[in-house]
Amino acid sequence: MKTEEFALSIPSSTENINQVERFIEEICDRYNLTGHYFGNISLAVLEAVDNAITHGNRNNKDKIVKLNLAIKPGQLEFKVNDEGTGFDYSMVPDPTDPLIDISGGIGRGLFIIKLMTDEVTFNDSGNEITMIFRISGISKKMIDERIKKMESYQSKITRKLEKH
């Protein structure tokens, strides 16, 4: 099966979060991911992008946040990368620990991301997070069928436009 890949780059401003929302909606529509899949993906990816904008790039509109998606058999793999110096994710406190003061919200975003995803990893620099969502409905057969349908549709549209 051929892995499908998609990418989106946005300047580091929370005003651009709506582009990420549309990106997620389009992907979920394309692969018929509704209900908890859509909710989990939206919540985790939007939180990761917001963290990249706010903490990674420190709202510097000259810096870019990159969102990459690889669709593989049985899973979606989102990567969010910022141009910041990174952080040591192992030092982020667990907000469920009763001994930790969470009044400042420290650790809450990462907790949400881990809760909503099936797997989370970081690069060594700490400026890229990879979030994996295991989706049983995404299979080679389904993706191949959808690609064929899309190509068939596009060729019909092209032929129709050529006639006019």
matplotlib code that plots the C-alpha trace (Angstrom):
import matplotlib.pyplot as plt

x = [0.0, 1.1, 1.3, -0.6, 1.0, -0.4, 1.3, 0.3, 2.6, 1.3, 2.9, 3.0, -0.1, -3.1, -5.2, -4.1, -5.5, -8.6, -6.5, -5.5, -9.1, -10.1, -7.2, -8.4, -12.0, -11.0, -8.9, -11.6, -14.3, -12.1, -11.6, -15.0, -13.6, -16.4, -17.3, -14.5, -11.9, -12.6, -12.8, -9.6, -7.7, -9.0, -8.3, -4.8, -3.5, -4.9, -3.3, 0.0, -0.2, -1.2, 1.8, 4.1, 2.9, 2.8, 5.7, 7.9, 7.8, 6.7, 4.0, 6.7, 4.8, 8.1, 8.4, 6.5, 4.7, 4.6, 1.9, 2.6, 0.2, 1.1, -1.8, -0.7, -2.6, -4.5, -3.2, -2.8, 0.6, 0.6, 3.8, 3.9, 7.2, 8.2, 11.3, 11.8, 14.7, 12.6, 12.0, 12.6, 9.2, 10.3, 10.4, 6.8, 4.9, 1.9, -1.1, -2.9, -0.3, -2.0, 1.4, 1.8, 0.4, -1.4, -2.9, -0.8, -1.9, 1.6, 1.5, -2.2, -1.8, 0.7, -1.6, -4.5, -2.4, -1.3, -4.8, -6.3, -3.7, -2.5, 1.2, 3.2, 6.9, 9.2, 12.3, 15.6, 15.5, 12.0, 10.6, 8.6, 5.9, 4.5, 1.0, -0.3, -4.0, -4.8, -7.8, -9.0, -11.0, -8.0, -6.8, -4.9, -8.1, -10.1, -7.4, -6.9, -10.6, -10.9, -7.9, -9.5, -12.8, -11.1, -9.0, -12.2, -14.1, -11.2, -11.0, -14.7, -14.5, -11.5, -13.4, -16.5, -14.4, -12.6, -16.0, -16.9]
y = [0.0, 3.5, 5.8, 9.0, 12.1, 15.6, 18.8, 22.2, 25.0, 28.1, 31.2, 31.1, 32.9, 31.5, 33.3, 30.5, 27.6, 27.7, 26.5, 23.4, 22.8, 22.8, 20.5, 18.0, 18.3, 17.6, 14.6, 13.1, 13.7, 12.1, 8.9, 9.0, 9.4, 10.6, 10.5, 9.8, 9.5, 13.0, 14.4, 12.7, 13.8, 17.4, 17.8, 16.3, 17.9, 21.4, 21.2, 20.2, 23.0, 25.6, 24.4, 24.8, 28.3, 29.5, 27.7, 26.5, 29.6, 32.0, 33.5, 34.8, 35.2, 34.9, 31.3, 28.4, 25.5, 22.5, 19.8, 16.6, 13.6, 10.2, 7.8, 4.2, 0.9, 1.1, 4.4, 8.1, 9.6, 13.4, 15.3, 18.9, 20.7, 24.2, 26.3, 26.7, 25.4, 22.5, 21.2, 18.1, 16.4, 14.1, 17.1, 18.1, 17.4, 15.0, 17.3, 14.3, 14.1, 15.6, 16.9, 19.1, 22.7, 22.8, 26.2, 27.5, 24.7, 23.3, 19.8, 19.9, 20.1, 17.2, 15.2, 15.8, 14.8, 11.6, 10.8, 11.3, 9.4, 5.8, 6.7, 9.9, 10.4, 13.4, 14.0, 14.4, 18.2, 18.4, 20.6, 17.8, 15.6, 12.6, 11.5, 8.1, 7.3, 3.6, 3.5, 0.0, 1.1, 2.4, -0.5, -0.9, -2.0, 1.0, 3.5, 2.0, 2.0, 5.7, 6.6, 4.9, 6.6, 10.0, 9.5, 8.3, 11.4, 13.7, 12.2, 12.7, 16.3, 16.8, 15.2, 17.3, 20.5, 19.6, 19.2, 22.8]
z = [0.0, -0.8, 2.2, 1.6, 3.0, 3.6, 4.9, 6.2, 7.3, 9.2, 10.6, 14.4, 15.4, 17.1, 14.4, 12.1, 14.2, 12.0, 9.1, 11.1, 12.1, 8.4, 7.6, 10.2, 9.1, 5.5, 6.4, 8.7, 6.0, 3.4, 5.5, 7.2, 10.6, 12.9, 16.5, 19.0, 16.2, 15.0, 18.6, 19.7, 16.6, 16.7, 20.4, 20.4, 17.1, 17.9, 21.4, 19.8, 17.3, 19.9, 22.1, 19.1, 18.4, 22.0, 23.7, 20.8, 18.6, 21.3, 19.0, 16.6, 13.4, 11.5, 12.6, 11.1, 12.5, 10.3, 10.4, 8.5, 8.2, 7.0, 6.4, 6.8, 7.0, 10.3, 11.5, 11.1, 12.0, 12.7, 13.3, 14.6, 14.3, 15.5, 15.1, 18.8, 20.9, 22.1, 25.6, 27.7, 27.7, 30.5, 32.8, 32.3, 35.5, 35.5, 36.2, 37.8, 40.6, 43.7, 44.9, 41.8, 41.7, 38.4, 38.8, 36.0, 33.7, 33.3, 31.8, 31.0, 27.2, 27.1, 29.4, 27.0, 24.0, 25.6, 26.6, 23.2, 21.1, 21.0, 20.9, 21.4, 20.7, 20.6, 18.6, 20.5, 20.2, 21.8, 19.0, 17.2, 18.5, 16.7, 17.5, 16.3, 16.1, 15.4, 13.1, 12.4, 9.4, 7.5, 5.5, 2.2, 0.5, 1.7, 0.8, -2.7, -3.3, -2.3, -4.4, -7.4, -6.8, -6.5, -9.7, -11.5, -10.3, -11.3, -14.8, -15.2, -14.2, -16.5, -19.5, -18.7, -18.7, -21.9, -23.7, -22.8]

ax = plt.figure().add_subplot(projection="3d")
ax.plot(x, y, z, "-o")
ax.set_aspect("equal")
plt.show()
